[in-house]
Amino acid sequence: MVAGCLLKGTDLTANGTVTNDSPIPHGYRAHILVVDERGATVADVSTDVGSVPPGRSAPWTVTQPMDPTGSRRAVACKAGPAEPV
């Protein structure tokens, strides 16, 4: 889940949580999709989250520079896949 998303200049900062629905601990790679006004993805930003206990959630935060072309078109963030790593 993406809780917040801020684009300042060409730097994107996003935060949220990932939930482990598995019966065993997992680390996760959370993807944040940056979209334009049509909903088209202009960037896929990811961050790794350490071991998350079964049935629990863990917070994540990522700050990453974006390509200037993509940052001019970006209007929102949405949650992409969270894959076990």
N, C-alpha and C positions, 0 to 999 in steps of 0.2 A: 504494500500500500504506500502511495506517495502522500505525505501529509503536507509538505510545503515545497515550493519551487520558486527560485528567484534568479532572474537573469540580470546581472549588472555588468554593463559593457558586453564583453564576450565571455565572462565567467558565469557558469551555471552552478548554483548551489541548490541541492535538493536533499530532503530528508524524509524518512518514513520508517516502516517496520516490515519485517518478514516474519511469517508464522510457520512453525514446523508442525505439520499435521501428521507426521510420521511417528511410529512408535519408538524410533531410535534417534539419537542426536545427529544433526547434520549441520554442516556449514552451507552457506548459500551465496550465490552470485545474483544480486538484485539488479534488474535492468530498469532504467528509467527512459521512457520514450519522450523526446521533445518533439512537439507537433506544431504545424503551422495552422493558419486560420481555416484551412480545408480539412484538417485532421491528418494530413500527410506527415509521416515521420521525417524530421530533418536531422535528428541525431539520436543515437542509442548510447546512453551513458550507463556504465555499470560500476558496481562496487561489491567487494566480498565482505560477507558477514561471517564471523567465527562460529563455532559450534553453538547451535541453538537446541536446548533440551526439548524432548517430546512435549507437544501440547503448549509450548511457550512461544512468545514473540520476542524479537530482539530489534533494537533501533539501528538505523544506519544513517549516515550523512555522507554526501559526496560533493566535492567542489572540483570542477574540471573546466578548463578553457574550451571554448567551442570555436569552430571555424566561423570567421566573421560573416560569411554568406548565410550560414545556417542560423546564426544568432539574430540576424536582421529579420528572418522569417519566423522565428520561434514565438509562440504565443502561450503555450501551456505545456505541462508535463503530465504524463499518465504512467501508471505502473505497467511495466513490461513483465516478462516472465521472471520468476525467481527459481533458479535451477540449483539443485544440490551440487556441491563441489567437494 
